[in-house]
């Protein structure tokens, strides 16, 4: 499993021992890449939780699952805005 984290989460990821097989690689801009060799569904679940804080690169199935969960969460949050707010760019989730 490969998950990339931005600078904001990198220190937190570096501080912890996530798995016996983990390796860390520094990324440009202060981020970090976490690699782990996982063998069970329980271990993949931990990777899913980590993927919420970063971008899952491998395996593709987990990356797709994390992205789908994020989209579902964003839609639910947008639906909780007042009527018409979603049309206002200031209220769009993920907008810069």
WOSULFEN-V312820 format. One record per residue. N is the residue number from 1. RES is the residue in one letter. SS is DSSP state (2 for helix, 1 for strand, 0 for the rest). Layout:
n->[N & N]
res->[RES & RES]
ss->[SS & SS]
//
This chain:
n->[1 & 2 & 3 & 4 & 5 & 6 & 7 & 8 & 9 & 10 & 11 & 12 & 13 & 14 & 15 & 16 & 17 & 18 & 19 & 20 & 21 & 22 & 23 & 24 & 25 & 26 & 27 & 28 & 29 & 30 & 31 & 32 & 33 & 34 & 35 & 36 & 37 & 38 & 39 & 40 & 41 & 42 & 43 & 44 & 45 & 46 & 47 & 48 & 49 & 50 & 51 & 52 & 53 & 54 & 55 & 56 & 57 & 58 & 59 & 60 & 61 & 62 & 63 & 64 & 65 & 66 & 67 & 68 & 69 & 70 & 71 & 72 & 73 & 74 & 75 & 76 & 77 & 78 & 79 & 80 & 81 & 82 & 83 & 84 & 85 & 86 & 87 & 88 & 89 & 90 & 91 & 92 & 93 & 94 & 95 & 96]
res->[X & X & X & X & X & X & X & X & X & X & X & X & X & X & X & X & X & X & X & X & X & X & X & X & X & X & X & X & X & X & X & X & X & X & X & X & X & X & X & X & X & X & X & X & X & X & X & X & X & X & X & X & X & X & X & X & X & X & X & X & X & X & X & X & X & X & X & X & X & X & X & X & X & X & X & X & X & X & X & X & X & X & X & X & X & X & X & X & X & X & X & X & X & X & X & X]
ss->[0 & 1 & 1 & 1 & 1 & 0 & 2 & 2 & 2 & 2 & 2 & 2 & 2 & 2 & 2 & 0 & 0 & 0 & 0 & 0 & 0 & 0 & 1 & 1 & 1 & 1 & 0 & 2 & 2 & 2 & 0 & 1 & 1 & 1 & 1 & 0 & 0 & 0 & 0 & 0 & 2 & 2 & 2 & 2 & 2 & 2 & 2 & 2 & 2 & 2 & 2 & 0 & 0 & 0 & 1 & 1 & 1 & 1 & 0 & 2 & 2 & 2 & 2 & 2 & 2 & 2 & 2 & 2 & 2 & 2 & 2 & 2 & 2 & 2 & 2 & 2 & 2 & 2 & 2 & 0 & 0 & 0 & 0 & 0 & 2 & 2 & 2 & 0 & 2 & 2 & 2 & 0 & 0 & 0 & 0 & 0]
//
